Amino acid sequence: MKVAVDLDVCQDHGQCAIAAPDVFQINEDGKLEYDGSPGDSLRDDVEDAVDVCPVQAILIEG
């Protein structure tokens, strides 16, 4: 599974980090960091993150 975040759209709300903390984190500067190739075992969490993103900046590829 590949995960992409449109960082031009992302507003660093952090809802994804709550839904999928093993994939998304807010760094000490308040900016999103993420694993672009998480294991398939995390798909449900990533799908939850996609659903809760208020600006729909997250995309699952494959």
C-alpha positions as CSV (number, residue, x, y, z in Angstrom):
1,M,0.0,0.0,0.0
2,K,1.2,3.5,-0.8
3,V,-0.1,6.6,1.0
4,A,0.2,10.1,-0.4
5,V,-0.7,13.3,1.3
6,D,-1.2,16.5,-0.7
7,L,0.9,18.8,1.6
8,D,-0.4,21.8,-0.3
9,V,-3.9,21.0,0.9
10,C,-3.0,19.5,4.3
11,Q,-3.6,22.0,7.2
12,D,-2.0,19.9,9.9
13,H,-5.2,19.3,11.8
14,G,-3.8,16.0,13.1
15,Q,-7.0,13.9,12.8
16,C,-5.0,11.4,10.7
17,A,-2.4,11.1,13.5
18,I,-5.2,10.2,15.9
19,A,-6.8,7.7,13.5
20,A,-3.5,6.0,12.4
21,P,-0.7,7.0,14.8
22,D,1.6,4.3,13.3
23,V,1.5,6.0,10.0
24,F,0.9,9.7,10.6
25,Q,2.6,12.0,13.2
26,I,2.6,15.7,13.9
27,N,6.2,16.7,14.5
28,E,7.5,19.2,17.1
29,D,7.0,22.0,14.6
30,G,3.4,21.1,14.2
31,K,3.8,19.7,10.7
32,L,2.6,16.4,9.4
33,E,5.0,13.5,8.8
34,Y,4.0,10.2,7.5
35,D,5.1,6.7,6.3
36,G,4.4,6.6,2.6
37,S,4.6,2.8,2.5
38,P,2.9,1.3,5.6
39,G,2.2,-2.4,5.9
40,D,-1.1,-3.7,4.6
41,S,-2.0,-4.6,8.2
42,L,-2.5,-0.8,8.8
43,R,-4.9,-0.4,5.9
44,D,-8.0,-0.1,8.1
45,D,-6.3,2.7,10.2
46,V,-5.2,4.5,7.0
47,E,-8.7,4.3,5.6
48,D,-10.0,5.8,8.9
49,A,-7.5,8.6,8.5
50,V,-8.7,9.3,4.9
51,D,-12.3,9.4,6.2
52,V,-11.5,11.9,9.1
53,C,-9.3,14.3,7.2
54,P,-11.2,17.5,7.1
55,V,-9.6,18.7,3.9
56,Q,-9.4,15.2,2.2
57,A,-5.7,15.5,1.6
58,I,-4.9,11.8,2.0
59,L,-4.9,9.3,-0.8
60,I,-4.3,5.5,-0.7
61,E,-2.6,4.2,-3.9
62,G,-2.8,0.4,-4.3
